[in-house]
Amino acid sequence: MSKIQLGSTSIEIEKNGFGCLPIQRISKEEAARLLRKAVDGGMTYFDTARAYSDSEEKMGYAFQGMRDRVIIATKTHAKTGAELNEHLETSLRLLGTDYIDVYQFHNPAFCPKPGGEDGLYDAALEAKAQGKIRHIAITNHRLPVAKEAIASGLYALLQFPYSYLSGPQDQELVEGCRKNGMGFVAMKGMAGGLLGNGTAAAVWMAAQEDVVPIWGVQHEWELDQFLACIPEAPAMTAELQAIIDKDRAELTGDFCRSCGYCMPCPVGIQINQCARINLMARRAPAADWLNEYWQNEVKKIENCLHCGQCAAKCPYGLDTPRLLQDNYKEYWTHF
């Protein structure tokens, strides 16, 4: 098994972690079955969030009697210290534990620091002193905030989107974390669903020093891809490298990662899907994206107000109104 230490913490985990956002979409019993299978297969790091509806509750149910076998990371999207305390107590109750290993600020628009008017970091420090959390961390989609968090020396780890489509600016974050003794947790290792081969993604991640990927898992076949890499990371092959090269050629550049931070749209457009729907139609079973449901969703682009709200909120600086219009024009060529 490939063990990795989380930055300067004393936490040692299996390199491949489990991202628990997708278990919102499956039943409690099915989620528990997958989570327990992941533990039995060697996974030890499980990441969720207060904002992921019933994900924490399902984790708490699954991990009854096995708390000592898992490292639990969760997140708060609180805006104030008082709200953070409320979120923390709810998370502890739902997760069925009296402490959380890694407690993360969930994609804040700024870098929380001690003494801030928001009171977030001070509340987290107090919770740490009380033994309710072990380490304070941060997740983000914004390069400036991520860089500030690394430079601050305040955080045990940074969670940031990272895959084999990432550019040099993202690699700088990995190196910055390594230099400053921070752990680096890679979210969106499958680029928000654009990458289709989990083995290729896992093999590439295995070669990234000090990076912990958390794979979003909803189906057993997805979990099996990543569990197969735990006993011994598979070697890069010419076939896998060809898949990576092809994906990079097709996808590197301006593409929607489907993070959803542009939402909601004032006229109801599913921006995070419609801004990339042609990529998905080409890379996934076309029937999943060319059906009557998505035809109706794409037609909503006709109502775009060009208000610019989505572009202003995009953490990747994408011109989302242009992406919507481009996808609208191309979509109908499939028929």
C-alpha positions as CSV (number, residue, x, y, z in Angstrom):
1,M,0.0,0.0,0.0
2,S,1.1,3.5,-0.8
3,K,1.2,5.5,2.5
4,I,1.6,9.3,2.6
5,Q,1.9,11.8,5.4
6,L,-0.4,14.8,5.3
7,G,2.0,17.7,5.3
8,S,3.6,18.3,8.7
9,T,0.8,16.6,10.6
10,S,1.2,13.2,12.2
11,I,-1.6,11.8,10.0
12,E,-0.5,9.0,7.7
13,I,-3.0,7.7,5.2
14,E,-3.4,5.6,2.1
15,K,-2.6,7.9,-0.8
16,N,-6.0,7.3,-2.5
17,G,-8.9,9.0,-0.6
18,F,-12.7,8.8,-0.9
19,G,-14.6,12.0,-1.9
20,C,-18.1,11.7,-0.3
21,L,-20.0,14.3,-2.2
22,P,-21.6,11.8,-4.7
23,I,-23.0,9.5,-1.9
24,Q,-25.7,12.1,-1.5
25,R,-27.2,10.5,-4.7
26,I,-27.5,7.0,-3.4
27,S,-29.4,5.3,-0.5
28,K,-28.1,5.2,3.0
29,E,-27.5,1.4,2.8
30,E,-25.7,1.6,-0.5
31,A,-23.5,4.4,0.7
32,A,-22.6,2.5,3.8
33,R,-21.8,-0.6,1.7
34,L,-19.4,1.4,-0.5
35,L,-17.8,3.2,2.4
36,R,-17.2,0.0,4.3
37,K,-15.8,-1.7,1.2
38,A,-13.5,1.2,0.7
39,V,-12.1,0.8,4.3
40,D,-11.7,-2.9,3.9
41,G,-9.9,-2.3,0.6
42,G,-7.4,0.0,2.3
43,M,-8.7,3.5,2.0
44,T,-8.4,5.6,5.1
45,Y,-9.1,9.2,4.2
46,F,-12.7,10.3,3.7
47,D,-13.7,13.8,2.8
48,T,-17.2,15.3,3.1
49,A,-18.8,18.7,3.9
50,R,-21.7,20.2,5.9
51,A,-23.0,21.5,2.6
52,Y,-23.3,17.9,1.1
53,S,-26.8,17.4,2.4
54,D,-26.9,13.9,4.0
55,S,-23.3,12.8,3.3
56,E,-22.1,13.3,6.9
57,E,-25.1,11.3,8.2
58,K,-24.4,8.4,5.8
59,M,-20.7,8.4,6.8
60,G,-21.6,8.4,10.5
61,Y,-23.9,5.4,9.9
62,A,-21.3,3.5,7.9
63,F,-18.4,4.1,10.3
64,Q,-20.1,2.9,13.5
65,G,-17.6,0.8,15.4
66,M,-14.7,1.6,13.1
67,R,-13.8,5.3,13.9
68,D,-10.2,4.3,14.7
69,R,-9.8,3.0,11.1
70,V,-10.6,6.2,9.3
71,I,-9.5,9.8,9.0
72,I,-12.4,12.1,8.7
73,A,-12.3,15.4,6.9
74,T,-15.3,17.7,6.7
75,K,-15.9,21.4,5.8
76,T,-17.8,24.4,7.0
77,H,-19.2,27.1,4.7
78,A,-19.9,29.3,7.7
79,K,-19.6,33.1,7.4
80,T,-19.1,33.8,11.1
81,G,-17.5,32.2,14.1
82,A,-20.9,31.6,15.7
83,E,-22.1,29.8,12.6
84,L,-19.0,27.7,12.4
85,N,-19.7,26.5,15.9
86,E,-23.2,25.5,14.9
87,H,-21.9,23.7,11.8
88,L,-19.2,21.9,13.8
89,E,-21.7,20.6,16.4
90,T,-24.0,19.3,13.7
91,S,-21.1,17.6,11.9
92,L,-19.9,15.9,15.1
93,R,-23.4,14.6,15.8
94,L,-24.1,13.4,12.3
95,L,-20.7,11.8,11.9
96,G,-21.1,10.0,15.2
97,T,-17.7,11.2,16.6
98,D,-16.4,13.6,19.2
99,Y,-13.6,14.9,17.0
100,I,-12.9,15.6,13.4
101,D,-9.4,15.0,12.0
102,V,-9.3,17.7,9.4
103,Y,-11.8,20.7,9.5
104,Q,-11.8,22.8,6.4
105,F,-13.1,26.2,5.5
106,H,-15.2,25.4,2.4
107,N,-14.1,27.6,-0.6
108,P,-14.2,31.0,1.2
109,A,-13.8,34.1,-1.0
110,F,-10.9,35.2,1.3
111,C,-8.3,33.6,3.5
112,P,-9.6,33.4,7.1
113,K,-7.0,34.6,9.6
114,P,-6.8,35.1,13.4
115,G,-8.4,38.3,14.5
116,G,-10.6,38.7,11.5
117,E,-14.0,40.4,11.9
118,D,-15.6,37.2,10.6
119,G,-14.3,35.3,13.6
120,L,-13.9,32.1,11.6
121,Y,-10.3,31.2,12.3
122,D,-10.5,32.2,16.0
123,A,-13.6,29.9,16.4
124,A,-11.7,27.0,14.7
125,L,-8.7,27.6,17.0
126,E,-11.0,27.4,20.0
127,A,-12.6,24.2,18.7
128,K,-9.1,22.8,18.3
129,A,-8.1,23.7,21.8
130,Q,-11.3,21.9,23.0
131,G,-10.2,18.8,21.1
132,K,-13.1,18.9,18.7
133,I,-10.9,19.2,15.7
134,R,-7.3,18.1,15.2
135,H,-6.2,20.2,12.2
136,I,-7.4,23.4,10.5
137,A,-7.4,23.4,6.7
138,I,-8.9,25.2,3.7
139,T,-10.4,24.3,0.3
140,N,-10.6,26.6,-2.6
141,H,-11.0,27.1,-6.4
142,R,-9.4,30.5,-6.5
143,L,-5.6,30.8,-7.1
144,P,-5.1,34.0,-5.2
145,V,-6.8,32.7,-2.1
146,A,-4.9,29.4,-2.3
147,K,-1.6,31.2,-2.6
148,E,-2.4,33.4,0.4
149,A,-3.4,30.4,2.4
150,I,-0.1,28.7,1.6
151,A,1.9,31.8,2.5
152,S,0.1,32.4,5.7
153,G,1.4,29.3,7.5
154,L,-2.0,28.9,9.2
155,Y,-3.2,25.7,7.5
156,A,-2.4,22.1,7.8
157,L,-3.5,21.4,4.2
158,L,-5.0,22.9,1.1
159,Q,-7.6,21.2,-1.1
160,F,-7.7,22.4,-4.7
161,P,-8.8,21.1,-8.1
162,Y,-5.9,19.1,-9.6
163,S,-5.8,16.5,-12.4
164,Y,-3.6,15.7,-15.4
165,L,-5.3,18.6,-17.2
166,S,-3.9,21.1,-14.6
167,G,-1.6,23.8,-15.7
168,P,1.7,25.2,-14.3
169,Q,-0.1,27.6,-12.0
170,D,-1.7,24.6,-10.2
171,Q,1.6,22.8,-10.0
172,E,3.0,25.8,-8.3
173,L,0.4,25.3,-5.5
174,V,1.6,21.7,-5.0
175,E,5.2,22.8,-4.8
176,G,4.3,25.7,-2.5
177,C,2.5,23.3,-0.1
178,R,5.5,21.0,-0.1
179,K,7.9,23.8,0.6
180,N,5.7,25.1,3.5
181,G,5.0,21.7,5.1
182,M,1.3,21.7,4.0
183,G,-0.6,18.7,2.7
184,F,-2.1,19.0,-0.7
185,V,-5.5,17.2,-1.3
186,A,-6.5,17.0,-5.0
187,M,-10.2,17.4,-5.6
188,K,-11.7,16.9,-9.1
189,G,-9.1,14.4,-10.1
190,M,-11.4,13.3,-12.9
191,A,-11.9,17.0,-14.0
192,G,-15.5,17.1,-12.9
193,G,-16.4,14.1,-14.9
194,L,-14.7,15.0,-18.2
195,L,-12.0,12.3,-17.7
196,G,-13.4,8.8,-18.3
197,N,-10.6,6.4,-17.3
198,G,-10.1,6.2,-13.6
199,T,-7.0,4.0,-13.9
200,A,-5.2,6.5,-16.1
201,A,-6.1,9.3,-13.6
202,A,-4.9,7.1,-10.6
203,V,-1.7,6.1,-12.3
204,W,-0.9,9.7,-13.1
205,M,-1.7,10.8,-9.5
206,A,0.5,8.0,-8.1
207,A,3.5,9.8,-9.6
208,Q,2.6,13.1,-8.0
209,E,4.7,13.4,-4.9
210,D,2.9,14.6,-1.7
211,V,-0.5,14.7,-3.4
212,V,-3.6,13.0,-2.0
213,P,-6.4,12.6,-4.5
214,I,-9.9,12.2,-3.2
215,W,-12.0,10.3,-5.8
216,G,-15.7,11.1,-5.9
217,V,-17.4,7.7,-5.7
218,Q,-21.1,6.9,-6.4
219,H,-20.9,3.5,-8.1
220,E,-19.1,0.4,-7.1
221,W,-17.4,0.1,-10.5
222,E,-15.8,3.5,-9.8
223,L,-14.6,2.4,-6.4
224,D,-13.2,-0.8,-7.8
225,Q,-11.0,1.2,-10.2
226,F,-9.3,3.0,-7.4
227,L,-9.1,0.1,-4.9
228,A,-7.3,-1.9,-7.6
229,C,-4.5,0.7,-7.3
230,I,-4.0,0.4,-3.6
231,P,-2.2,-3.0,-3.1
232,E,0.4,-1.7,-5.7
233,A,0.1,1.3,-7.9
234,P,-0.1,0.2,-11.5
235,A,2.7,1.3,-13.8
236,M,2.2,3.8,-16.6
237,T,1.7,2.0,-19.9
238,A,1.8,3.3,-23.5
239,E,-1.9,2.7,-23.6
240,L,-2.6,4.8,-20.5
241,Q,-0.2,7.5,-21.6
242,A,-2.0,7.7,-25.0
243,I,-5.3,8.3,-23.1
244,I,-3.8,11.1,-21.1
245,D,-2.2,12.7,-24.2
246,K,-5.5,12.5,-26.0
247,D,-7.4,14.1,-23.1
248,R,-4.9,16.8,-22.8
249,A,-5.0,17.6,-26.5
250,E,-8.8,17.8,-26.5
251,L,-9.4,19.5,-23.1
252,T,-6.5,21.7,-22.0
253,G,-7.6,25.3,-22.1
254,D,-11.0,27.0,-21.4
255,F,-13.5,24.4,-20.3
256,C,-16.1,24.3,-17.6
257,R,-15.1,22.2,-14.6
258,S,-18.7,22.0,-13.5
259,C,-17.9,23.3,-10.0
260,G,-21.2,25.1,-9.8
261,Y,-20.0,28.3,-8.2
262,C,-21.6,30.3,-11.1
263,M,-25.0,29.1,-9.9
264,P,-27.8,29.9,-9.5
265,C,-28.7,31.5,-12.9
266,P,-31.5,34.1,-12.7
267,V,-33.3,32.5,-15.7
268,G,-32.7,28.9,-14.5
269,I,-29.9,27.8,-16.9
270,Q,-27.9,24.8,-15.7
271,I,-24.7,26.7,-16.4
272,N,-22.4,24.1,-15.0
273,Q,-23.6,21.5,-17.4
274,C,-24.8,23.5,-20.4
275,A,-21.4,25.3,-20.6
276,R,-19.7,22.0,-21.4
277,I,-22.5,19.8,-22.7
278,N,-20.9,19.2,-26.1
279,L,-17.7,17.9,-24.4
280,M,-19.8,15.5,-22.4
281,A,-21.8,14.4,-25.4
282,R,-18.6,13.5,-27.2
283,R,-16.9,11.9,-24.2
284,A,-19.8,10.0,-22.6
285,P,-22.7,8.0,-24.0
286,A,-24.3,10.5,-26.3
287,A,-27.8,9.4,-25.3
288,D,-27.2,10.7,-21.8
289,W,-26.9,14.2,-23.1
290,L,-28.9,14.4,-26.4
291,N,-32.2,13.4,-24.9
292,E,-35.4,15.5,-24.5
293,Y,-34.5,16.6,-21.0
294,W,-31.2,18.1,-22.0
295,Q,-32.7,19.6,-25.2
296,N,-35.1,21.5,-23.0
297,E,-32.3,22.6,-20.7
298,V,-30.1,23.8,-23.6
299,K,-33.1,25.8,-25.0
300,K,-33.0,27.9,-21.8
301,I,-29.8,29.4,-23.0
302,E,-32.0,31.4,-25.4
303,N,-33.2,33.3,-22.3
304,C,-29.7,34.3,-21.2
305,L,-29.7,37.9,-19.9
306,H,-26.0,38.4,-20.5
307,C,-26.0,39.9,-17.0
308,G,-22.4,38.6,-16.3
309,Q,-23.2,37.2,-12.9
310,C,-21.9,33.8,-13.8
311,A,-18.6,35.1,-15.3
312,A,-18.1,37.2,-12.2
313,K,-18.4,34.2,-9.9
314,C,-16.3,31.8,-12.0
315,P,-13.2,30.9,-10.0
316,Y,-11.4,30.0,-13.3
317,G,-12.1,33.3,-14.9
318,L,-14.1,31.7,-17.8
319,D,-16.3,33.7,-20.1
320,T,-19.3,31.6,-19.3
321,P,-21.8,33.5,-21.4
322,R,-19.6,32.8,-24.4
323,L,-19.3,29.2,-23.5
324,L,-23.0,28.9,-23.2
325,Q,-23.6,30.4,-26.6
326,D,-20.9,28.3,-28.2
327,N,-22.4,25.1,-26.7
328,Y,-25.9,26.2,-27.8
329,K,-24.8,26.5,-31.4
330,E,-22.9,23.3,-31.5
331,Y,-25.4,21.2,-29.6
332,W,-28.1,21.2,-32.3
333,T,-25.6,20.0,-34.9
334,H,-25.7,16.6,-33.2
335,F,-29.2,16.0,-34.5
